[in-house]
Each structure stands twice: as C-alpha cells, then as structure tokens.
Amino acid sequence: MRQILLTLTLSLLTLSLTAQTTTKYEISFENAVHHEAEISITYTNLDNKILEVRMSRTSPGRYALHEFAKNVYGVKATDGKGNELEVTRPNPHQWNVSGHDGTVKFEYTLFANRGDGTYSQVDETHAHLNMPATFAWARDYEHRPIEITFDVREDLSWKIATQLKPLEGTTYYAPDLYYFLDSPVEIADFFERQDEVNGQLIKMALHTSATESEVDEYFGKVMAIVNEQVEVFGELPKLDYSEYVFLNCFMPNASGDGMEHRNSTIVTNSKPLDRPLAETSIGTISHEFIHTWNVERIRPASLEPFDFEEANMSGELWFAEGFTSYYTGLILARAGIRTEQEYIEGLAGGINYAFNHPGRDFFSPVEMSYQAPFVDAATSVDPQNKENTFISYYTYGSVLGLALDLSLRNLDGNKNMDDFMKLMWHEFGETEIPYTNRDIEATLGEYAGQEFASEFFSKYIYDSQMPDYESLFASVGVNFGKANPGNVTLGTNILIEDGVGLLRSNAIMGSPIYEAGIESTDEIISIAGTDLSSVSDVDEILQNYAPGDEVEIIFRRWNETKTVQVKLAEDPSFKTEINQRANEAQIAKKSDWLKN
C-alpha cells in the first residue's frame, strides 16, 4: 500500500510539474478587418531572473534574416497577480521582463498582412499564420511543451488546419518550441480532403474559390504526386501524429510561395477568384512534399540546430534544394501531370540558365549555397551584381541532379538516382543523422564507386565544370544542342521604352554589350543605324546579321552621346527535344527514367 501511495504521489507530482511548465499561448482576431491579432503568452514556474522574450529573425525553410519584431506593438507584461511589470528593450528583437513572481503574462498586438510561407496574414478571409512571424518566445524555456488556443471567428465559419497535435476544441499542442515554430496554421473556411498512404493520413486544407469537383480533381493530382514520391524513397516517413497536411491558400490577397515543414507545407498563390483551380501551384506541391524526406529528415548538419536569431548558412543547398528541384519536374512527368515532351523540352531552361551564366567563374555550387542569406527572400536597397555572380542553388542543383541521374544510368548494375536517394534516406533520413557534403560524396561512392563519386564531386560540386549533356541525353534518346545556331545576340536583354533601349539588368559579363562598355543606366538610341523608336524589339534589327559581324550602337549617358562598335556573338542557348530516331535501347532507358 505504501508503494502504491508513493507511486500515486509521484505520478500526481509529475502531472503537476508538467502542467506548471507548459507555456500557454492564446490568439484572437477581433480586428481582423485591419489585419491585427491579439496574442498572449503565459509563462509559469519561471527562474528568479529577467525573462527574455524575443521575436524570431529567421523561419524554418528560409535562409535569410527577416525582422519579424517590426510588426509587434502594444506590448504589456503582468505577473501572476495581474500587476503590470517593467519591460525594457535591450535590442530591436527582444523585451526583458523583470520583477515577476514566477509567472508572466506577456501580451501584444501583431500586424499581419502578407500571406506566404514566411509571413502571416490576418483579414476577414483567413488567419494565415507562419509561427516565427506571429509568436514571441522566451529564452531558456525552449524545451517546454506548448499549448495554444485559437479563438476562431465563428461568424466567418473558420476552421483550423495545422500539423500541431489537437487537444480539445481549438487548443493544440507542441512538444517544444522548435516544433511549435515549425508548425504553420491556416484558419479559414476551406475545403478539406484526405487519403491514406501506408496507414498514415495525407490531408489537404484548400482555401480558395473553386467547385467541389475542381477540388476533387486537384486532390487527385496531389495524391498522384505523393504516391510517385513514395516510390522514389521506398516508403513514407513515420509522420508525427501519423498525418501530413497541405496548407494551400490560393486567394488574390495571398502571395506566391511554398515552404516545407516537418509534417506539413504552406503553398500560397494569388489566384484570382474567377480563375479555375486547374493546376495552380502544382509544381510547388511537388517540390515541397519531396522535402518531407529531403531537408526535413535527410537534413544538412549546417541547419542543425536551427537558429531563430541568426541566419543559417549552409553549403549543402545545391543538394537539399537543388536535387529536390530536379525531382519536382520529374515527378510531374511520372505522375502524368506533364507530358514526356513537355518535361524533356523544359529541361533546356535550367541548363541555359546555369551554364550560360558568368557566375560559374566565381562560385561553385557549394559556394552558391552559401549565398542563400543574401538571396532567399532577402531585401536590400543597394544595387547588386547577382546577374553576373549568383546562380540559384535550386536550378544549379537541379541540372546537376539531372546529370547525376543520367550518369548513374550509364553505369553497370542498373544504377539510378532513385536508388541513390533511397540510400541517403536509409543512412541519414531514417536515422535523422545530419549530413555534410563529404557525407553525400561518401554515400555516392558507396553506391556507385569511389572513383565515380570523386570525379563527379571534384568537377561539378567543388568546381563549376559543365557535364557532357550531349552524350548523357543521347543515352536516353534526347537530342541536346544549340537552339538557334547562326543567330546573333547582344548578350543582355534590352527593353525598348519610349523610343530608347534600356538594359533589363546589369550588363552580362562577356557579352557584346558588356565588352562595349554599355551600362544599365545608359539609353540606347540606335543599333546598326536603325533608331530604336522605329522598332518594338531589338531582334528585328539583328535578324539580318551573322555571328562576328560588327554593328554601331549609339547611346546616351548623362546627356552625352557616345558611339561604339559592337561585335555580335552567336546565341548560346541550348535546346532539348525527343530524338524521333532513337533506337530501342535508348527508348527503353528513357522509359525507365521517366517511368512511363
């Protein structure tokens, strides 16, 4: 009996301590029409020291800084008896609360009017909440479980969709601060659909204007994508709480975006109310769901632990985001959402961007990944030279993923990218052991041989060489070559406006325009003796010239007229197209690649 009483006492004590150390949040939307939310956080069982409350500066899935504190105002803190406490500001992102009695209720108003994967938006159509942009948190208490109650607008028929664990009514649970901040919420009058995969639920909350049949058709495509991706990795990850939710908001007040989270994703699109649902953001759906494996569980060591106060710099984004981007389009083709022709002809765009870009002279794919804090929805007011120095790690990694897949398929033993990704999954995803670039190289060596892996990494990952796409594509019955042989180009896009030509960007290094010394602020008056006021497009003038020809360009700089001779270059653009004369072996290899 004594043992039973002791056990019961300990159990009650454990329950009491658990209740005391749960951080409790509440949010309401009385003034949604003016984009405001009212938020309160109650901390109990606090240490006898200053409570440091902060807004995040980063958000899971983003790699740049975002100053979320700028939208917080009306801050107030009280103790357990309701007495107002002193609040001071040690820096722009933090509020220090002193003199408390072990309990602090921290309250504030949030302004939120950007509906995307990074920010939050509150209005009378929805409460779209990215958690780091919405909720403050306290240092030293990140380990505590969290309960949050959403005071939804019943007059607006709002419902709640999130990866947070439901408790009772509109109260939800997170085991710690990281899971809480990684759990976006869509509160709206949305469509709901769900299906089961391997005993786990795949759910979709879709906030948009559409018919039930449109939503059914759309969800069918979502599930086709899900099932094809499960085939790539061999299994669906063990989802927390056994479900995954697509939080889709396709409304004119939203901004286009996609953001992965551990068991959910936000996908937003500014779809007009009268536009059919069709395939809105279906490519983003494909991209973000691959992250369920690649990034969320097959995770770069450079992103662990995630820092909510500083930018997270990673050299692995060419793989984490880039290889994900490779599968984005491939999965759409395998799922029958894109035709074989559409997919293959579309591959040229990424290759043109990555390998006709001067940025390869400056940075490798690893170093391009390091640029993320400057380019991932980051803002700056000073001009930059990214047109010449930065290649998106999404696209760069995607075309390298393509090269690796086709290269593997040319080795003995029926090798392919799918099986390599399965190996990455088993070694780093299932185990949730973070990886480095050297780990990827070693795993590729384990799968395809160390010589193959070392050569691929030394040429294309640690250096910026171009794979032999012509032979790689030929092996799967695809022609690769110049898109416009014999056509000329000035190498930098020119927009004709009010009779003068203006560069759409900085002059591209190595281009005829760049070599002629023409700058983005210059006004081009004539090319080859033709006034730009008489044409709508520069190509109308250039179509009669050949590579190597010289033409005169007259331009104006700060009211001074200048004349230069410019040597025209051949259009370097590539194209990809199905080889209608492919042999049986090439056709069979293409079919195995595209799974058709």
N, C-alpha and C positions, 0 to 999 in steps of 0.2 A: 504493500500500500504506500509506503514511504517513497519507494522508487517511482510508483505511478504519479504521486503528487509532485515529486521533483521534476519528472518529465513534463507534466502538465504545466508546472510553474515556468520551466524553461521555454516551453512552447509559447505560452502567453507572453513571456518577456520578449521572445524573438518577434512575435507578431507586433508587439507594442513598439519595439525599436524600428521595425520595418515601416510601420505607419508614421513614426516620428521623422524618419529620414527620407520620406518621399517628398520630392519637390512638386508642388501643385500649381498648375497654370490654369487660367481661365481667359477666354477671349470672347468678346461680343461685338456686334456690328450695328448698333443703333443708328449711327450716322454713315451708313454705307453709301448713301447717295453722294456724300462728299469724300468718299474714299478713306474713311477713318475706321480704325478698330481700337477698342479699349481692351487693354491687356493687364492682367495682374498675375504676380508670381508670389507664392507663399513659401518661404524657407523656414524650417523649424530645426531645433536641436543644433543650432549653429555654435561654432567655436567662439570664444570670447575675444574676438578681434574684428577689425574692419571687414565688412562684407564687400567684395569687389565684384560688381555687376557689369557685364560687358555686352555689347553687340558684336557679332562676328564681323570679320573683314573678308572672309572667304566662304565658299559654299561648296559642298561635295559635288564633283563633276566639273567644277570651274577651277582654273589655274591662275587667275589674276585676282588682284585685290578689288574689293567692292565695299565702299564705305556705307554700310547699312545704318549706322548710327545717325546719319543725316536726316532720316525720316522719323526720328523719335522726339517727342516733346511732351510737355505736361507731366514730367516725372515727379513722383511723390513716393516716400517710404514711411511706413509706420511700424511700430513694434507690436508685440502680442496684446497690448492693452489699448491699441489704437492711437498711441501718442506719435506725433509726427517726429521723424528723425532727421538729423543733419545729413545732407547729401552734398558731396563735393566732386569736382571733375579733375582727376589727375591727368587726363588726356582726352582727346575728342571721342574716344570709343568706350569710355568707362565712367561709372558712377560709384563712388565709395560711400558706403552707408556705415555710420559709426553710432555708438551709444545704444545699440539694441539690447534686448533682454534674451537673446537666443532665438527670437522669432523676428522675421522681417517680411512685411508685405510690400512688394515693390510694384508700383503701378505706373502706366504711361499710355500715351496715345500714339498710334502708329499711322502715318500717312502711307498709303499703298496704292499705286496706280500704274503698275507695269506687269501685265500678265505674261510671264515667260518662265523659263527654267531657273532663272537666277533671282528674280524679284517677286514681289507679291502684288496682288491687285484686289481691292475691295470696292465693289459697287453693288447696284441692285440686281445684277445678273449673277454674281457669284462672289465668293471669298476664295481667291486662289492664293494659297499660302506656300511659299518656299520658306522653310523654317528659319534658316540663318538670317534672312531678310526681315523676319517677323518677330522672333522671340529672343529676348535677352537671356543671359545665363550667368552663373556665378562661378568664379574661380574656386578651386579646391573642392568643389562638390559635383564634379562632372560624373563621378561614379554612381551617384544616387539615382534610383529609379524615378520616373516622372509619370504623373497623371495629368492629363489635360482635359478640360471640359469646354466644348464648343457650344456657345449659346447661339444656336442657329436661328435664322429668321423663318419662323413657321409661316408667316404671311407671304413669303416668297417661295414656299414649298421646297426649301433647301434640304438636301441630303448630304451625307459625308462619305467621302472616299479617301482612303489612305492605307499605307502599309502598317500603321500603328495597330496595336492589339486592342480590339474593343473590350470594354469592361461592362458598363451598364449605361443605357441611354446614350447620351452624347459624350461620354467620358471614355478616354482611350489611354493606353499605357505604353511606355517605352522603358526598356531595362536600364538605360543610361543616357547621358546627354548626347553621345555621338549618334546612337540610333534615332533619338528624337530629332536631332538636327538634320538627319539624313532621310526624314520621312515627310515628304510634301503632302499637302492636303488640298483637295478640290471640294468645295462646298457649293452646291448649286442644284438646280432642278435638271438632272442629267439622265441620259439613257444608261441602262445597265445591261450588260451581257456577261456570261461566264461559261467556261467549259473546263473539262478535266483532262489533265495530262499526267500519266503515271501516278494517279492518286492525289494530285495536287491541283488546286484551282487556279485557272488563269481568268482574271476578271478585267472588265473594261468599263470605266465610267466615262461617258462621252457627252460633254457639254457642247451642244451645237444645235443648229436648226436643220432638221432632217426628218424624213419619214421613217417609220419602223422598218420597212423593207430595205431602205438605204442602209440603216444601221446594221441589219442582219447581214447584208452583203459585205459591208465593211468589216464586220467582226469575222466573217468567214475568211477574208484575206489576212486579217491579223493572225488567226489560228493557223492558216497555211504557212505563214512566216514562222510562227512559233514551232510548228512541227518539223519544218526543214532545219531549223537551227538546233533542235534537239538531236536530229540525225547527225549533224556535224560533230557535236561534242559527246554523243553517245548516251546522254542522259540529261534530264532536267536537274539542276542543283536542288539540294534539300532546302526548300524555302522556309524562312522563319514564319511560323504560324501557318505553314502549308498553303500559302497563296501568294500570287503576284498580281499587281493591279496596274493597268494602263490608265493614267490620269490624263485624258485627252480633252483639251479645251480649244475648240475651233470656232472662235467668235470674232467679230470685227474689232472688238476692243482689246483682243489679245495680240501678242507679238510672236512671230515665228521663232520656234526654238525646240530643243529636245534636251532632256537632262536625265541621265541614268541615276538610279538609287538601288539599294541592295535588293529590295523586293518590289520595286515599282519604278515607273518612269513618268516624267511630265513630258507631254508633247503638246505644243501650242501652235496655233495658226490663225492668222487674221482673216479667216474665211468670211466673205460677206454672207449675210443671212439668206440671200436669194440664190446663192451658188450651190449646185448639187454637191453632196458629200463626196461622191466618186472615190478617188484615191488620195484624198487630202492627206499630206504628210506621211504617206505610206512608206517612203524611203526612210524617214526619221524613225518610224515604228521599227523597221528592220534594224537600223543602226543601234537604237537604244536597247532593244531586247538582247542583242549579242553581248552587250555589256553585263548582262546577268552572269555570264561566265567571265568574259574578258574585261577586266578592270575591277568589277565588284568582288570577284573571288580569285581569279588569276590576276594578282594585284602587284603593281610595282612597289618595291621596297621604299622608293623615294616618296611615295604618298602615304607612308605609314610611320608614325601615327599622323592622321590628317590634322593640320594646323589651322585652327579657326581664327588665328590672329595674324598670320603672315602668309605670303604666297608660298604655294607648294611647287617647287621646281623639280621637274622630272626629265631625265634623258631617255625614258622608255616610251614616250608618247607615240613615236613612229609605229610601235607595236600595239600599244594599248588602244590608241585611237585609229591609227592607220590600218592595221590589219582588220580591225572592226569595220572600217570603211570599205575594205576590199570585200568582205562578206556581205555588206549592206546590199550592193547591187547583185552579187552572185546569188544571194538567197531569193531576191525578187524574180530572177530568171528561173531558178529551180522550182519556185512556188507557182510558176505560170503567170505571174503578175506582169512580167516583162517578157517579150518575145526574145528568142535567140538572137535575131537580127538587131533588135533594139539594144540588147545588152552588149553585144560584141561591137557594134558601131559606136556605142557610147564610151567604150574604153579609151578611145583616142584622146578624149578631152583631158583626162588626168595625165596621160603621158605627155601631151603637148605642154601642159602647164608646168609639170615638174622638170622635164628635160630640155625645154627651150627657155629655161629661166636662168638668169645670171647668178641667182642666189647659190647655186651649186659651187660656185667659185669661192664662196665664203664659209658655208656651213655644211656639215654632214647631216644626215637625218637625226643623229643623236643631238647635235647642236641646235638643229631646228626645233627639237623638242624643248630645249632649254629656253626658247623664246616665248613659250606659252604665257608667262606672266605679263608680257607686253602686248599680246595679241588676242587672248581669249576673252572677248567682250571687254577688253581693257580700253580705257579712254585716255587721250592726251590731246593737248591743244597745239603742241609744236609739230611742225611738219616732220615726217619721217621718210625713209628711203626703202620701205618694205617691198616696193615693187621690184627692187633690184637685189635685196638681201634676204628675203624671207619666202620660203616655200612652205605652205601649210603641211604640218606633220600628218594631218588627216589624208590629204591627197598623196603626198610623198610616200607615206607608209602604205597606202592602198595600192599604188602601182608597183611598189616593191613586194607586197604580198602577192600580187598577180605574178610577178617574175619568179618568186619563190615557188608558188604552186606549180607553174608550168615547168620550172626547172626540176622539181621533185618528180613530176610525172615522166620526165625523160630519163630518170634513173631506173636501174633494175629493181625488181621487187614490188611493183605496183604502189610506189610511194606517192603521196599527195599531201596537200595542206591539211585536209580534214583530219587525217591520222596524226599529223604533227600537232595539231591543236588539241586532239584528244590526249596526247602525251603531256602537253603543257597543262591540260586540265587535271590529269591524274597526279602529276608531280607538284603542281603549285595551286591548283584551284580547289580540288577536293580537300587537300591538306591545309589550305589557306596559309601557305608559307610564301611570303612576299619574295619576288624575284628581282634580279638585276639584268642588265644587258648581257653580262657574261653568262648568266644562267640560261638565257634564251639560246645563246650560241652553243653552250654545252649540251643543252637538250636537243638542239638541231643536230649536233654531232652524234649524240646517242641514237637519233632516229635515222640520219642519212649518211653518217660517216664524218669523222672529224675533219678530213681534208675538204670535203664539200662545204661544211659549216664555216671553216676558217676562211675559205676563199670568198664565200658569199658575204660574210661579215666584213672582211678586210676591204672588199671592193665597194660594197653598196651600203653598209651601215656605218662603218667608221670612216669611210671615204664616200665620194659622191659620183662614182662612175655610173654609166648608163648600161643596164643589161642589154643583151643582144635580143631585142624584142622580135626582130625579123625571124630569126630561127626558132625562137620559143613559140611564137604564134603559128609558124608554119607547121609545127608538130601537131597542132590541133585543128588544122585546116582553116586557118585565118590568114589573110593577106595583110601585111603591115608595110607601109611605105609612105612616100610623100603624098600629101593630099592635093597639092596644086603645083606640080613640077612646072618650072618655067615661068610661073607667076612671080611678080615682084612685090616688095613690101618696103615701107619706110621703118618698120620695126617697132613703132609706137603708135597706138590708136590716136587718131585725130578727129575731133568733133568740129563740124562746121556750124558756126553760130553767128548770126548777124553778119554773114559775109566774110568772116575770118576763121582761120583754123586754130583750135586750141588743143593742146595735148591733154588727153584724159587722165594722165598720170605723170609722174616724173619720166623723163626720157629714159628708155630702157638701155642699159649698158650694152655696148657693142652694136647697137642698131644704127642704121644710117642717120637717123635723126640725132642720136647721141653723139656720133662721131662728127656731125656737122656743127655741134655746139649749140643746138636749139634747146631752150629750156621750157618748163611748164608754164611760165608766166608770159612767154612770147606769143605774139599774134601773127600767125602765118597769113600772108596776103595772097601769094600766088605760088603755084608749083608748075614747073615746066612751061612757063609763060601763060598759064591759064589762071585767071582770077578765081579765087575760091567763092566769090559771090555769084559765080555763074554755074556752080555745080552743087550737088547735095552731098556728094561722097567723094573722097579722095581717089577711090578705086576707078572712078570714071576717067580720071587723068592717067593713072598708072597702067591701065589695061593694055596700052599700046607699046609698053616698054619691056625690055628683057633684063634679066639679072646682069649687073655690071655696067648698065647704061648710067650716064650721069645726067642729072636734071638740075636746073636752077631753082632755088627756093628763095623767095623774098619774104622777109618777116620784119615785124616792128617790135623793138624792145625799148620801153620807156621813151616813146615818141621818136626814137632813132631808127631809121630804116636800114636794114642790113641785107646783103645778098651773099648766099653761099652756094657752092656746087656740092651736090649730094650724089654719092654712088649707090644705086639701088641694089638691094640684096634679094636673093630668092626666098620666097615664102617657106619657112622651115616646118610648117605644120605637117603632122602625120595623120594618117587615117587607118582605120581597122575595118575590114569587111570580110564576110564569109567567102572562102575560096570555093567557087562553084565547081571546080575541077579537083577537089580534094580526093585522095584515094581512100580506100576502105579503112586502112589503119588510122589515118588522120581523123576520119569521121567517127570512128569508134572511140578514139581518145577524147575528142571534143564532147561526145555524148557522155562519157564517163565524168568529164569535168563539169558539165552543166547538168548532169543527172536527168537527161531527157530521153 
